[in-house]
Amino acid sequence: MVNEVSRAAYSHRATEYIELLGSVTAMHPSDLQLISTWAGDVEGEIIDAGCGPGHWTNFLAEQGLDARGVDLVPEFISHARNTFPGVDFTLGSLDSLDVGMGSIGGILSWYSLIHHEPELYGFPYGNSAAHSRPEARCLSGSSKVRWSKNSRMPSRGHIAGPWTTSAPS
């Protein structure tokens, strides 16, 4: 249900969202630094889950990383494909990705889990855990806390293990 409501809401306001937040230059410098540092330690494909207009996916690709953006909103994916034609974008969710076993090195979910209750944060990562590398890394951001996991992605339905948190700037 969260996916359907979110998709409709973001589809309705996609143009406004893209204009306000659709570029890395519109992002806070500390976010840029945090994502850069995190991505520098990732080995394997990075999935930008809930990639929106694709600016973070493109940023990662420009760093020479194997990055793919995934989003439920057709307008975001269309914009991302048109704006960043050399980057891979998929319409869909983490639960339906076509990825090889052991290929995912990291998942970036920058402000894309804000519509999930915290106890459900593990759900979007569930299917991807089976396809992740043993040293896979996750980085997620929200308006309340930023967290990352530097070991294996969580099993379906929960997030386990030590998380580091820091207040947003």
N, C-alpha and C positions, 0 to 999 in steps of 0.2 A: 504494500500500500504506500509506503514512504516513496518508493521509486516512481509510482504513477503520479502522485501529487507533486513531487519535486520536478519531474519531467515537464508536467503541464505548466507549473509556475515559472520555471526557468525558460521554457519555450516562449511563453507569453512576453517575457521581458529580456529576451536574449540580446536584442539590439542595444538596449540600454546598458546591460551588463558588459557587453563587449566594449562599448565606448568608454565606460568608466574604469573597467578592470582588465581589459584584454591585452595588456602589454606588460612586459617585465619592468619597463620604466615607470609604470604606475604603482609598482610594488615597493614596500619599505626596504631600504638597504639591508637591514638586519635579516629580513627574510631571504634576500638574495644571497647573503653570506652563509646563512644556515643551510640553505639548500645546496649551495656550491660545495661546502665542506662535506656535508652528508654524501652527496653524489660522488665525490672524489674517492670515497672508500668502497663504492659498490662495484662488484664484479658480476657481469652478466646483464641481461636485459632489465631495464627499469620500466615499470608500468606506472604511468601517471594516471591514477584512478580518479575519475571525476575531473578530467583535464580542462573542462570548460572551453574557452576559446583557443587553447593550445599553446599559450605563451610559455608556460613552464616546460612543457614537452620540448618545444623548439629550443629553449634555453639549454636544456640538457643535451639535445642533439648537437647544438653548436659547440658544446664542450667535448665533442667527440665520443659521447656515450650512446649506447644502443637504447633509445628511448621510444616508447609508444604511448600515445594518449588514448584513453578510453573514457567515453562519456555517454550518458543516456539521452542527452538532448541533441536531436538532429541538427538544429540550428548552430550549435557550438561546433559540432563535427564538420559541418559544411564550411563554416568560417575558417576553422583550423586548417582544413585541407586546401582551401583557396589561398590562405595567407602564408602557410608554411608547406608548400607542395613537396618538399623533399623529406618530410617527416611522416611517419606512419600514425594514422588515427583510425580508431575503430569505434563504431556506434554500438553500444552495448554496455555490459557490466562485467565486473571481475568474474562473475559466476559463469560466463559464457565465452571466455577467451580461448583462442586457439593458440596454445603455447606448448612447447615441448617440455617433457619432464626434466626438472633440474635446470631450467633455463632462466628463471626469474631471479635476478640478483637483488632487486629492490622494488618497493612500492612506495610511491609518493602519493599521499592523499591530502593535498593542501587545501584545507577548508572544504573538503568534499564529504566529510562525515558529520557535518553540523546538524543534519536532519535525523540522525540516528541517536537513540538513547545510548549513553556511555556503555552500558552493559551489553549492547549489541554491536559495538565497534568491531569485534572479531568476525562478525558475520561476513562483511564484504571481503575479508581476506581468506575466508575458509577454503574456497576452491583453489585459490592461488598457492596455498601452503603446500599442496601436493606437487606443484610444479616449481617450487622455489629451490634454490641452492641451499645447502646446509648453512652457509654464512650469510644468507639473505638479510637485508636490512629494510626496515620500514621507517618512514618519516611522515607524520601527520601533524597538521596544524589546525587549531580552532581559535575562536576568540577568547577562550578561557585558558587554554594550556597548549603547549606544543609538546609532543612526545615522540620518542623514537625507540625502536627496539633493534638492538644490534646483534641479535641471534635469530634462530629459525622463526619464521612467521608462525603465528598462533594456529591452533587447530580450530576447526569450524565451531562457531558459537561462543568463543571466549578468547580473551587475550591473556596470555600467561607470561610470566617472567618479569625481570626487572625493567622498568621503564624510566627514562630520564625525563624530567619535566622542567620547563622554565616558563616564567610569565612572559606574555607577549610584550614587545616593545611599544 
